[in-house]
Amino acid sequence: MPVLNRIADFAPEMQGWRRWLHQHPELGFDCHETAAFVAERLREFGVDEIHEGIARTGLVAIINGQGEGPTIGL
């Protein structure tokens, strides 16, 4: 399936995420619910490693790819 079709199929779920995040606003470094929400979505995707609690509410997700190519950080 072309990537644009896959994105379109996934759009309603992503819109739900956006709505949830807007209904549960958090400020500054006091964003524990948001961090937990993001970590849970990453677990659902099957991310290889998730390190939580970095600087209180930060997290690092490690995705081990199978191909050659550059490594990126977002």
Phi, psi and omega in degrees: 000134179301147185301323180295325176293320179297319178296315180299321179294330184273345186304315181301322179293318179295324177296323176297320177299313181301316179299316180300314181298322179287333178279348181232062184292143176223151185243150174055226180270006179262061185235053184293319178295319179296315179298318179295321179299312180297316180299320180293320177298318179297321176298318179300326178283349180081030178301139186299313182218139174228122178250116184253167175079020179280122185053043178079303187235006179278164175211157176235130177246132180248124178243113180274109179283166181258347184252174175276157177146181184288160174254138181233158173232136180242000000 
